[in-house]
Amino acid sequence: MDLRNKITTDMMKPPKRHGYDPDEDEGTDDEDEEDEDEDDDDDGGNAGPAIQFNQCPQCVPGNATGYVCPPGSNHLYCSFCARRFADRRNQANIVQACKGCTRICCQFYDGQCQVKLLFFFFFFEVLTCSYSLQSLNVDQQCNEARNFDMPAIPDGATGAFKGNTYELQILKDYLQSKNVTSKQCYDDCIAKLDNGTYTVSNATPPPKKKKKKKSLIKKKIFFSILVAAAVPNLRSTDKICINCARKAFAELCFKYRMDIPNADLPAAVTSRPDCHWGSDCRTQYNPQNPGHKERYSHICNRTHN
């Protein structure tokens, strides 16, 4: 037989692992058992049940809340801090989500939201224009409608007057002349919600056409705008997120502006004729025709069919 095809005894032996010395592993099992015994001794003195990473605290028997999750029950994850907690949305007087966008938030449930510690999630929300840079304060992200601090009148396409900067400036000038802050304006609007003078619609914008290639950020931006579209039947004690609070305030600013008497406004403002498209006019925020929003008033309802 050719020497190159001859089977030798070395070929029958199992291959050696590089960098492996069987002598080094001797006694490792005993050492592991000793380490486990030491760990057991250390843990024996700890009081209370152990909670694993992101484990629902109410799944642990004897927890401080007094409620224990039934076996196999559903759980929720906070949209702000990703913390896992019990799903009790079907129980009376239990609030675990925003009334407007239904976004899950553990701050509504137990007031223990840890969004301050998760900078990554906050940075992602800012990157996608879901929230402003003004706060990491949980109470100003999720709270009762009456407790929000509105530092300014909402502007932009989804703000007050649908991006009509001329009408927005008229309201700002009026509030300044009366020494009324935006927070006081917001509180007045919320009070009129409670007594039935104002209402918030439940209309939502039409869905956009899906594109073949759409990045995650674009999806997130559209989703953030869509979910904060409206808060129907809003009351001051309802728990909502800051997005929905701003959306509701933007809609209420239009009604607040309609209630301002003409005697308190300049003649250049009150002398303008009403646009027959009213607040639905698309020319009022068209940059190619900036004079339209100044020549016509859009604080009115649509009369053109």
N, C-alpha and C positions, 0 to 999 in steps of 0.2 A: 504493500500500500504506500502511496505517496506520503512523505513525511508531513506535508502541509495539511493533509486530511486525516492524520492520525489523531485519535482521541486520547488525551493524556489524563492522568489522575488529577492534575490541577484544575482541569476543566470541570470535574465533577464536584468540586468544593463550592460552597456558597460564596458569592462575592462579598468582599470586605467593604464596609462603609468607611468612607474617607473621614478622617478626623474622629473616629470613634474608637474608644478603648474600653473593652468589656470590663476591665479591672476597675474603671472609675465609677461604674454603676453599682458596684457591690455595696450593699447596705443602705441603698437609697430608700427602699421600702420601709425599713425600720425608721429612718430619719423622717419620712413623711408621716408615719404613724405618730411619732413623737411630736411633730409640729401640730398635727390635728388635735392631740391631747392638750397641748398648750393653748391652742385657740379655744377649745371647749372650756378650759379653766378660766380664760379671760372673759368669755361671754357669759359665764355663769353668774357673775356679779351684777350684770346690767339689768335694770328694772324696766318693765314695760315691753310690749311686743315690738319686734324689729320690723322696720318698714324698708322695703327694697326701693331701688331707684324708680321714680315715677309710678310707684304703686299707689292705688287709691287709698287714702288714709282711712276711709270708712269701711274698707274690706278687712281691716285688722280688728279682731274681736277685742273689746275693751277699750276702744278709742275714745277720745275726749268728747266727740260730738254727740254720742248717745245713739247714733244710727249706724247699723251694720248692714252692708249690702247683702241681699240674698244671694245664694249660690247661683251662678250663671246669669246674673243681672247685667243689663247694659250699662256702659260707661261712656262718658263724654270727654273730649279733650278741649281745653281752653284755647280759643283762637288767638289769645294774646301771649300766653306763657307756655302753652302745650302741656299744662298739668292735667293729669287724669283724675276724674272724680265721678261720683255716682250720677246716673241719669234718673232724675226725679221730676221730669217735666210734666208728667201726668198727675202729679200730686197737687193739691190745692195749696195756694199761698207759697209755692216754691217757684222762684224766678231764676232761671239759669241761662237765659238768652235775651238778646236785645229785642224789644217789641217790634222795631222797624225792620231790620235786616235779618233777624233771627240768628245773629252770630253768637256762638257759644262763648260765655265768659264766666269764669269761676268767681270773679269779683262780685257778681250779682248774688251768687250762692252763699259763699262763706266769707267774702271779704279778704281772701288770702292770695290774691293774684300776685305772681312773682314776676311780672313783666319788667320790673326794674332790673332784675338780674340777667335777663336775656337780651343783651345788646344786639345780638344777631337778628332776632326777630324784629326788634324795633328798627334796625337799620334797613331791613328788607321792606318794611312797611313804608318807611320814608322814601326809599328808592323807587317804590311803585306809586308814590303820590297818594297812598291811602290815608296818611296822617300828616299833620304839619310837624315842624321841628320844635314846636313850642313846649312840649311837655313829655316827661316820662312819668308824670303823676297819674297813677291808676285811677284815682277818683275823678280826674278830668278826661278819662277815656271811657269809663263806664259808670253811670250814676243815674239818679233820678233826674228827670227832665228839668226840674226847677233848680237844681244845684249846679248847673253848668255855668262857667264863667266865659262869656263871649267877649273877647277883647276887641272885636271889629265886626262890622256888617259883612256877611259873606259876599264875596265878589266872584267874578269869573263866569264861565259858561253855565256852571251848576249853582251859582250863587243867586243873590237877589237880582231881580229884573233881567235875568238870563243873559248877563253880560253887557247890558246897556249901561255904560259908564256915566252917561249924562244923567239918567234918572237916579243912579246910585249917588252921584254927587249932590243932587238936589236933596235927597234924604239926609245925607251927612251934614250938609249946611244947615238944614232945619234943626237937627238934633244939637248941633253946636250952638245955634242961636238960642235954644231953649235950655242949654246946659244939661242935656240928657245924654248919658253915656250909652254905649251899645249894650252894656249889661242891663241897664235900666229899661232900655227898649225891649230887650229879650224877656225880662221879667214881666213887663206889661203885656207882651204877647202871650206868654204862658198863662197869665192870670185870665186873659180873655178867652183862652182855650177852655179853662175850667168853667167859666160862666156861660159858655156856648156862643159868645160873640164871634169868635174865630173858629175855623175848622181847618184841618189839614187833609188834603185830598189823598186818595190812594192810587192815583194814576202812576204807572210805571213807563219808562221810555221803551220804544219798540226795540226788539233785539237786533243787533247788527249782523250783517251777513258774515258767515264764517269764511275765512281765507284758508288756503291750503297750508301756508307757512305762517304761523303766528307764534311769536315767542311767548314764554311764560310771563314776562313782564307786561306785555300788551294784554294778555288775558287777565292778569291781576288788576290792571288799571280799569279795564272795562267792568270787571266784576265788582270792584270797589264802588264805581259810580252807580252800577245797577242796584246793588243791594241797599244803598242808601237813598233810594229813589223817593220813598214816602213813609210816613208814619201815621196811618189812618187812626182816627179816634184817639189822638194823643192827649194825655192828661199830665198834670204837673208831677204826679207821683209815679208815673210809668218809668221803668228802668230802660234806658236806651244807651247806645254808644255815641261818641262824639260826632261821628259821620252823620248819623241820622238826626242828631240835634241840630247840626248846622244846616242840613237839608230842610228840616222843618222851619228853622228860623229864616232861611232864605225865602220860603214861601210866605211866611207870616209877614215879612217886611213889605211885601206887595200890598197886603191888606192894611198894614199899619200906615203905609203911604197914602192909600185911598181915603183913610179917615182924617187926614190932615186938612183943616179948613183952608179954602183959597185965600182967606184974609191973612193967613200966616205965611204965605208963599209970595215970592216976587211976581210982579206983573208979567215979566217976560216968560214966566213958567205957566201961569194960569191963562194967558192969552193964546196959547197954542191950541189949534184944533186937534181933536182926537183922531188917531190913526184908525181906519176902519178894520184893520187887522188886530187892533188891540195888543194885548200882551203876547199874542201868537205871532206877531210880525217878525219876520226873519231879517228884514232890512235894517232893523234897529241896531243890530250888532254887525252889520256888513261893513268891513273896512273900506270898501270901494265907494260907499255912499255915506260918509260920516255925517253929512248935514241932515239926513232924514230924522235921526233921533233927536235933533235939536229943534226942528221945525214942527214936529208932531208929538203929541203926548201919547204915551203907551201905557199910562196908568188907567186903563179902561178895558172893558170886555170887547170881544170881537163882535162886529156887526156885519161883516162881509160874509156872504155865504159861499 
